[in-house]
Amino acid sequence: MVHEQVQVHEQVDPRNITVLVVDDEPRLVDVVRMNLEVEGYRVVDAGTGAEALDRLKEDLPDLVVLDVMMPEMDGFEALRRIREVSSVPVIMLTVRQEESDRIRGLEIGADDYLTKPFNPRELQMRIKALLRRTFTPSPARKTRIVVDNDLTIDFGKRQVWVRGEKVTLRPTEYRLLYHLVNNAGRLMTHETLLSKVWGPEYRDESHYLRLYITYLRQKLERNPAQPKYILTERGVGYRFRELEPPSTDAEAV
């Protein structure tokens, strides 16, 4: 699978990336294919959700562009089935403007969305941004962080333990947690977190941040409705609780 190869690069090389485009409109697929292949990406396509699942197994794509409105199996159902077997990054395409539809896709497991009609350059930008945050490691703190008896984090090993159980975080969740913990005790504004985690072009996409904060709280907090780690500064941003100073056995002389 290509994932292991590209994770070590600072900048993701399109020549190492396979993109699966899933849409029942051949003309749209052709336009997307042409624009991505010019950039160096390998492109494979599928016209139905069922075909997309087959392609996922056969071609092991590094990223999926998935249309919502398809016959038989729509994009939401296809995404649910993809998420049962893979954490591959997914950008959803939708003709609908309602934010509820966008949130639905993100809640199922989409990483981004784009509303039709769209400029092919906009899709390229979002693909690059998504690959960047998927395959570029978060800066690693070198020490193992014991927040309290319930929560331990090791960003160097990309591992999190909650009440003694190892918890799996998606790449974007790791990056968000890193920036919160690395600034523990300090308020991080919505714009700052969006810029650092998703990229400057996402500074106004606050619903991404709200959703991923919810994901982290569900995985880390005993009671997500009353969080003790990730605290909300309403209308401004979020703050991770202050960390206790490292204990020392040294005694003053």
MIRO-789109 format. One record per residue (C-alpha): x, y, z; residue number from 0; residue in one letter. Coordinates in nm, 3 decimals, m for minus. Example, Ala and Ser with C-alpha at 12.3 -4.5 7.8 and 13.67 -1.06 7.14 Angstrom:
// residues 2
{x: 1.230	y: m0.450	z: 0.780	resi: 0	resn: A}
{x: 1.367	y: m0.106	z: 0.714	resi: 1	resn: S}
//
This chain:
// residues 253
{x: 0.000	y: 0.000	z: 0.000	resi: 0	resn: M}
{x: 0.133	y: 0.345	z: m0.086	resi: 1	resn: V}
{x: 0.056	y: 0.494	z: 0.257	resi: 2	resn: H}
{x: 0.373	y: 0.363	z: 0.419	resi: 3	resn: E}
{x: 0.583	y: 0.514	z: 0.144	resi: 4	resn: Q}
{x: 0.448	y: 0.865	z: 0.152	resi: 5	resn: V}
{x: 0.433	y: 0.910	z: 0.529	resi: 6	resn: Q}
{x: 0.804	y: 0.981	z: 0.550	resi: 7	resn: V}
{x: 0.799	y: 1.280	z: 0.313	resi: 8	resn: H}
{x: 0.766	y: 1.642	z: 0.421	resi: 9	resn: E}
{x: 0.579	y: 1.720	z: 0.096	resi: 10	resn: Q}
{x: 0.357	y: 1.451	z: m0.052	resi: 11	resn: V}
{x: 0.463	y: 1.362	z: m0.407	resi: 12	resn: D}
{x: 0.153	y: 1.326	z: m0.633	resi: 13	resn: P}
{x: 0.339	y: 1.057	z: m0.830	resi: 14	resn: R}
{x: 0.313	y: 0.832	z: m0.523	resi: 15	resn: N}
{x: m0.061	y: 0.893	z: m0.479	resi: 16	resn: I}
{x: m0.357	y: 0.699	z: m0.619	resi: 17	resn: T}
{x: m0.691	y: 0.883	z: m0.618	resi: 18	resn: V}
{x: m1.019	y: 0.695	z: m0.659	resi: 19	resn: L}
{x: m1.292	y: 0.914	z: m0.817	resi: 20	resn: V}
{x: m1.645	y: 0.781	z: m0.762	resi: 21	resn: V}
{x: m1.921	y: 0.948	z: m0.966	resi: 22	resn: D}
{x: m2.191	y: 0.834	z: m1.209	resi: 23	resn: D}
{x: m2.129	y: 1.135	z: m1.439	resi: 24	resn: E}
{x: m1.862	y: 1.029	z: m1.693	resi: 25	resn: P}
{x: m1.795	y: 1.387	z: m1.804	resi: 26	resn: R}
{x: m1.719	y: 1.498	z: m1.449	resi: 27	resn: L}
{x: m1.492	y: 1.197	z: m1.394	resi: 28	resn: V}
{x: m1.304	y: 1.279	z: m1.714	resi: 29	resn: D}
{x: m1.251	y: 1.642	z: m1.610	resi: 30	resn: V}
{x: m1.130	y: 1.544	z: m1.264	resi: 31	resn: V}
{x: m0.904	y: 1.273	z: m1.407	resi: 32	resn: R}
{x: m0.746	y: 1.510	z: m1.659	resi: 33	resn: M}
{x: m0.673	y: 1.778	z: m1.400	resi: 34	resn: N}
{x: m0.530	y: 1.534	z: m1.146	resi: 35	resn: L}
{x: m0.320	y: 1.340	z: m1.396	resi: 36	resn: E}
{x: m0.162	y: 1.666	z: m1.513	resi: 37	resn: V}
{x: m0.046	y: 1.712	z: m1.153	resi: 38	resn: E}
{x: 0.103	y: 1.362	z: m1.153	resi: 39	resn: G}
{x: m0.162	y: 1.167	z: m0.960	resi: 40	resn: Y}
{x: m0.263	y: 0.815	z: m1.062	resi: 41	resn: R}
{x: m0.641	y: 0.816	z: m1.104	resi: 42	resn: V}
{x: m0.881	y: 0.523	z: m1.099	resi: 43	resn: V}
{x: m1.258	y: 0.559	z: m1.118	resi: 44	resn: D}
{x: m1.587	y: 0.394	z: m1.030	resi: 45	resn: A}
{x: m1.942	y: 0.473	z: m1.142	resi: 46	resn: G}
{x: m2.130	y: 0.317	z: m0.848	resi: 47	resn: T}
{x: m2.086	y: 0.267	z: m0.476	resi: 48	resn: G}
{x: m2.052	y: m0.110	z: m0.519	resi: 49	resn: A}
{x: m1.783	y: m0.063	z: m0.781	resi: 50	resn: E}
{x: m1.605	y: 0.181	z: m0.550	resi: 51	resn: A}
{x: m1.583	y: m0.082	z: m0.277	resi: 52	resn: L}
{x: m1.428	y: m0.325	z: m0.526	resi: 53	resn: D}
{x: m1.178	y: m0.060	z: m0.638	resi: 54	resn: R}
{x: m1.091	y: 0.010	z: m0.277	resi: 55	resn: L}
{x: m0.977	y: m0.351	z: m0.234	resi: 56	resn: K}
{x: m0.806	y: m0.385	z: m0.572	resi: 57	resn: E}
{x: m0.630	y: m0.049	z: m0.614	resi: 58	resn: D}
{x: m0.572	y: 0.052	z: m0.248	resi: 59	resn: L}
{x: m0.620	y: 0.425	z: m0.318	resi: 60	resn: P}
{x: m0.458	y: 0.688	z: m0.096	resi: 61	resn: D}
{x: m0.759	y: 0.920	z: m0.125	resi: 62	resn: L}
{x: m1.121	y: 0.888	z: m0.242	resi: 63	resn: V}
{x: m1.335	y: 1.156	z: m0.410	resi: 64	resn: V}
{x: m1.692	y: 1.034	z: m0.355	resi: 65	resn: L}
{x: m2.017	y: 1.171	z: m0.500	resi: 66	resn: D}
{x: m2.323	y: 1.170	z: m0.273	resi: 67	resn: V}
{x: m2.599	y: 1.142	z: m0.534	resi: 68	resn: M}
{x: m2.559	y: 0.803	z: m0.703	resi: 69	resn: M}
{x: m2.817	y: 0.538	z: m0.798	resi: 70	resn: P}
{x: m2.867	y: 0.218	z: m0.596	resi: 71	resn: E}
{x: m2.605	y: 0.292	z: m0.326	resi: 72	resn: M}
{x: m2.565	y: 0.662	z: m0.249	resi: 73	resn: D}
{x: m2.241	y: 0.819	z: m0.128	resi: 74	resn: G}
{x: m2.342	y: 0.813	z: 0.238	resi: 75	resn: F}
{x: m2.397	y: 0.438	z: 0.234	resi: 76	resn: E}
{x: m2.079	y: 0.384	z: 0.032	resi: 77	resn: A}
{x: m1.887	y: 0.590	z: 0.289	resi: 78	resn: L}
{x: m2.030	y: 0.386	z: 0.576	resi: 79	resn: R}
{x: m1.905	y: 0.067	z: 0.410	resi: 80	resn: R}
{x: m1.567	y: 0.220	z: 0.332	resi: 81	resn: I}
{x: m1.525	y: 0.317	z: 0.696	resi: 82	resn: R}
{x: m1.594	y: m0.042	z: 0.804	resi: 83	resn: E}
{x: m1.273	y: m0.152	z: 0.633	resi: 84	resn: V}
{x: m1.056	y: 0.155	z: 0.573	resi: 85	resn: S}
{x: m0.948	y: 0.492	z: 0.714	resi: 86	resn: S}
{x: m0.856	y: 0.624	z: 0.367	resi: 87	resn: V}
{x: m0.915	y: 1.003	z: 0.340	resi: 88	resn: P}
{x: m1.246	y: 1.085	z: 0.168	resi: 89	resn: V}
{x: m1.367	y: 1.407	z: 0.003	resi: 90	resn: I}
{x: m1.741	y: 1.405	z: m0.065	resi: 91	resn: M}
{x: m1.904	y: 1.581	z: m0.361	resi: 92	resn: L}
{x: m2.259	y: 1.709	z: m0.316	resi: 93	resn: T}
{x: m2.503	y: 1.927	z: m0.508	resi: 94	resn: V}
{x: m2.687	y: 2.010	z: m0.187	resi: 95	resn: R}
{x: m2.625	y: 2.336	z: m0.005	resi: 96	resn: Q}
{x: m2.774	y: 2.245	z: 0.333	resi: 97	resn: E}
{x: m2.513	y: 2.232	z: 0.608	resi: 98	resn: E}
{x: m2.697	y: 1.934	z: 0.761	resi: 99	resn: S}
{x: m2.600	y: 1.721	z: 0.459	resi: 100	resn: D}
{x: m2.237	y: 1.827	z: 0.490	resi: 101	resn: R}
{x: m2.234	y: 1.754	z: 0.862	resi: 102	resn: I}
{x: m2.395	y: 1.416	z: 0.797	resi: 103	resn: R}
{x: m2.107	y: 1.320	z: 0.570	resi: 104	resn: G}
{x: m1.846	y: 1.441	z: 0.816	resi: 105	resn: L}
{x: m2.015	y: 1.252	z: 1.099	resi: 106	resn: E}
{x: m2.013	y: 0.929	z: 0.898	resi: 107	resn: I}
{x: m1.642	y: 0.970	z: 0.840	resi: 108	resn: G}
{x: m1.575	y: 1.205	z: 0.546	resi: 109	resn: A}
{x: m1.269	y: 1.425	z: 0.587	resi: 110	resn: D}
{x: m1.383	y: 1.708	z: 0.361	resi: 111	resn: D}
{x: m1.657	y: 1.799	z: 0.115	resi: 112	resn: Y}
{x: m1.699	y: 2.010	z: m0.196	resi: 113	resn: L}
{x: m2.025	y: 2.141	z: m0.342	resi: 114	resn: T}
{x: m2.104	y: 2.095	z: m0.711	resi: 115	resn: K}
{x: m2.041	y: 2.268	z: m0.943	resi: 116	resn: P}
{x: m1.680	y: 2.325	z: m0.841	resi: 117	resn: F}
{x: m1.360	y: 2.453	z: m0.995	resi: 118	resn: N}
{x: m1.115	y: 2.166	z: m1.057	resi: 119	resn: P}
{x: m0.841	y: 2.381	z: m0.902	resi: 120	resn: R}
{x: m1.046	y: 2.397	z: m0.581	resi: 121	resn: E}
{x: m1.060	y: 2.017	z: m0.572	resi: 122	resn: L}
{x: m0.684	y: 1.998	z: m0.626	resi: 123	resn: Q}
{x: m0.629	y: 2.242	z: m0.340	resi: 124	resn: M}
{x: m0.846	y: 2.037	z: m0.105	resi: 125	resn: R}
{x: m0.676	y: 1.712	z: m0.209	resi: 126	resn: I}
{x: m0.333	y: 1.863	z: m0.136	resi: 127	resn: K}
{x: m0.448	y: 2.000	z: 0.199	resi: 128	resn: A}
{x: m0.604	y: 1.667	z: 0.300	resi: 129	resn: L}
{x: m0.295	y: 1.468	z: 0.196	resi: 130	resn: L}
{x: m0.075	y: 1.714	z: 0.384	resi: 131	resn: R}
{x: m0.256	y: 1.666	z: 0.712	resi: 132	resn: R}
{x: m0.295	y: 1.290	z: 0.658	resi: 133	resn: T}
{x: 0.063	y: 1.204	z: 0.572	resi: 134	resn: F}
{x: 0.270	y: 1.482	z: 0.735	resi: 135	resn: T}
{x: 0.337	y: 1.379	z: 1.096	resi: 136	resn: P}
{x: 0.253	y: 1.620	z: 1.374	resi: 137	resn: S}
{x: 0.560	y: 1.763	z: 1.545	resi: 138	resn: P}
{x: 0.643	y: 1.516	z: 1.819	resi: 139	resn: A}
{x: 0.692	y: 1.601	z: 2.183	resi: 140	resn: R}
{x: 0.978	y: 1.381	z: 2.298	resi: 141	resn: K}
{x: 0.836	y: 1.300	z: 2.639	resi: 142	resn: T}
{x: 0.551	y: 1.074	z: 2.736	resi: 143	resn: R}
{x: 0.276	y: 1.297	z: 2.874	resi: 144	resn: I}
{x: 0.081	y: 1.166	z: 3.171	resi: 145	resn: V}
{x: m0.208	y: 1.409	z: 3.194	resi: 146	resn: V}
{x: m0.363	y: 1.226	z: 3.489	resi: 147	resn: D}
{x: m0.449	y: 0.870	z: 3.594	resi: 148	resn: N}
{x: m0.701	y: 0.846	z: 3.308	resi: 149	resn: D}
{x: m0.508	y: 0.992	z: 3.015	resi: 150	resn: L}
{x: m0.156	y: 0.931	z: 2.880	resi: 151	resn: T}
{x: m0.028	y: 1.060	z: 2.546	resi: 152	resn: I}
{x: 0.287	y: 0.980	z: 2.348	resi: 153	resn: D}
{x: 0.293	y: 1.191	z: 2.033	resi: 154	resn: F}
{x: 0.631	y: 1.049	z: 1.931	resi: 155	resn: G}
{x: 0.474	y: 0.701	z: 1.904	resi: 156	resn: K}
{x: 0.132	y: 0.839	z: 1.805	resi: 157	resn: R}
{x: m0.029	y: 0.654	z: 2.094	resi: 158	resn: Q}
{x: m0.301	y: 0.754	z: 2.340	resi: 159	resn: V}
{x: m0.419	y: 0.555	z: 2.640	resi: 160	resn: W}
{x: m0.749	y: 0.629	z: 2.811	resi: 161	resn: V}
{x: m0.808	y: 0.454	z: 3.144	resi: 162	resn: R}
{x: m0.550	y: 0.192	z: 3.051	resi: 163	resn: G}
{x: m0.692	y: 0.119	z: 2.704	resi: 164	resn: E}
{x: m0.516	y: 0.220	z: 2.384	resi: 165	resn: K}
{x: m0.737	y: 0.453	z: 2.178	resi: 166	resn: V}
{x: m0.710	y: 0.491	z: 1.801	resi: 167	resn: T}
{x: m0.716	y: 0.846	z: 1.667	resi: 168	resn: L}
{x: m0.743	y: 0.948	z: 1.303	resi: 169	resn: R}
{x: m0.459	y: 1.166	z: 1.165	resi: 170	resn: P}
{x: m0.657	y: 1.490	z: 1.192	resi: 171	resn: T}
{x: m0.755	y: 1.405	z: 1.550	resi: 172	resn: E}
{x: m0.387	y: 1.354	z: 1.637	resi: 173	resn: Y}
{x: m0.292	y: 1.689	z: 1.488	resi: 174	resn: R}
{x: m0.571	y: 1.868	z: 1.672	resi: 175	resn: L}
{x: m0.483	y: 1.703	z: 2.002	resi: 176	resn: L}
{x: m0.116	y: 1.785	z: 1.951	resi: 177	resn: Y}
{x: m0.178	y: 2.157	z: 1.908	resi: 178	resn: H}
{x: m0.418	y: 2.168	z: 2.204	resi: 179	resn: L}
{x: m0.184	y: 1.979	z: 2.439	resi: 180	resn: V}
{x: 0.127	y: 2.163	z: 2.319	resi: 181	resn: N}
{x: m0.050	y: 2.485	z: 2.423	resi: 182	resn: N}
{x: m0.207	y: 2.343	z: 2.742	resi: 183	resn: A}
{x: m0.352	y: 2.614	z: 2.962	resi: 184	resn: G}
{x: m0.366	y: 2.865	z: 2.676	resi: 185	resn: R}
{x: m0.670	y: 2.965	z: 2.474	resi: 186	resn: L}
{x: m0.649	y: 2.856	z: 2.109	resi: 187	resn: M}
{x: m0.888	y: 3.053	z: 1.888	resi: 188	resn: T}
{x: m1.104	y: 2.882	z: 1.626	resi: 189	resn: H}
{x: m0.906	y: 3.051	z: 1.348	resi: 190	resn: E}
{x: m0.569	y: 2.947	z: 1.492	resi: 191	resn: T}
{x: m0.666	y: 2.582	z: 1.531	resi: 192	resn: L}
{x: m0.825	y: 2.562	z: 1.187	resi: 193	resn: L}
{x: m0.516	y: 2.717	z: 1.028	resi: 194	resn: S}
{x: m0.270	y: 2.494	z: 1.213	resi: 195	resn: K}
{x: m0.461	y: 2.166	z: 1.175	resi: 196	resn: V}
{x: m0.645	y: 2.198	z: 0.844	resi: 197	resn: W}
{x: m0.453	y: 2.480	z: 0.674	resi: 198	resn: G}
{x: m0.496	y: 2.856	z: 0.624	resi: 199	resn: P}
{x: m0.760	y: 2.802	z: 0.357	resi: 200	resn: E}
{x: m0.993	y: 2.650	z: 0.622	resi: 201	resn: Y}
{x: m0.990	y: 2.945	z: 0.867	resi: 202	resn: R}
{x: m1.364	y: 3.005	z: 0.825	resi: 203	resn: D}
{x: m1.477	y: 2.640	z: 0.831	resi: 204	resn: E}
{x: m1.564	y: 2.633	z: 1.202	resi: 205	resn: S}
{x: m1.794	y: 2.328	z: 1.173	resi: 206	resn: H}
{x: m1.489	y: 2.108	z: 1.103	resi: 207	resn: Y}
{x: m1.339	y: 2.214	z: 1.434	resi: 208	resn: L}
{x: m1.661	y: 2.165	z: 1.631	resi: 209	resn: R}
{x: m1.704	y: 1.817	z: 1.493	resi: 210	resn: L}
{x: m1.347	y: 1.703	z: 1.561	resi: 211	resn: Y}
{x: m1.355	y: 1.848	z: 1.913	resi: 212	resn: I}
{x: m1.665	y: 1.633	z: 1.964	resi: 213	resn: T}
{x: m1.478	y: 1.327	z: 1.831	resi: 214	resn: Y}
{x: m1.186	y: 1.386	z: 2.070	resi: 215	resn: L}
{x: m1.414	y: 1.438	z: 2.368	resi: 216	resn: R}
{x: m1.601	y: 1.116	z: 2.291	resi: 217	resn: Q}
{x: m1.273	y: 0.925	z: 2.287	resi: 218	resn: K}
{x: m1.094	y: 1.094	z: 2.579	resi: 219	resn: L}
{x: m1.351	y: 1.218	z: 2.829	resi: 220	resn: E}
{x: m1.541	y: 1.018	z: 3.088	resi: 221	resn: R}
{x: m1.836	y: 1.252	z: 3.032	resi: 222	resn: N}
{x: m1.809	y: 1.432	z: 2.696	resi: 223	resn: P}
{x: m2.096	y: 1.663	z: 2.797	resi: 224	resn: A}
{x: m1.889	y: 1.787	z: 3.092	resi: 225	resn: Q}
{x: m1.532	y: 1.777	z: 2.962	resi: 226	resn: P}
{x: m1.234	y: 1.810	z: 3.193	resi: 227	resn: K}
{x: m0.958	y: 1.803	z: 2.929	resi: 228	resn: Y}
{x: m1.076	y: 2.008	z: 2.629	resi: 229	resn: I}
{x: m1.255	y: 2.317	z: 2.757	resi: 230	resn: L}
{x: m1.469	y: 2.554	z: 2.552	resi: 231	resn: T}
{x: m1.422	y: 2.929	z: 2.556	resi: 232	resn: E}
{x: m1.760	y: 3.006	z: 2.405	resi: 233	resn: R}
{x: m1.748	y: 3.201	z: 2.082	resi: 234	resn: G}
{x: m1.368	y: 3.223	z: 2.089	resi: 235	resn: V}
{x: m1.197	y: 2.884	z: 2.089	resi: 236	resn: G}
{x: m1.077	y: 2.592	z: 2.303	resi: 237	resn: Y}
{x: m0.823	y: 2.532	z: 2.576	resi: 238	resn: R}
{x: m0.664	y: 2.210	z: 2.698	resi: 239	resn: F}
{x: m0.640	y: 2.195	z: 3.078	resi: 240	resn: R}
{x: m0.309	y: 2.291	z: 3.232	resi: 241	resn: E}
{x: m0.061	y: 2.008	z: 3.271	resi: 242	resn: L}
{x: 0.091	y: 1.927	z: 3.607	resi: 243	resn: E}
{x: 0.467	y: 1.996	z: 3.622	resi: 244	resn: P}
{x: 0.679	y: 1.680	z: 3.599	resi: 245	resn: P}
{x: 0.740	y: 1.527	z: 3.940	resi: 246	resn: S}
{x: 1.096	y: 1.507	z: 4.068	resi: 247	resn: T}
{x: 1.256	y: 1.309	z: 4.345	resi: 248	resn: D}
{x: 1.544	y: 1.551	z: 4.379	resi: 249	resn: A}
{x: 1.558	y: 1.735	z: 4.709	resi: 250	resn: E}
{x: 1.698	y: 2.081	z: 4.759	resi: 251	resn: A}
{x: 2.039	y: 2.082	z: 4.926	resi: 252	resn: V}
//
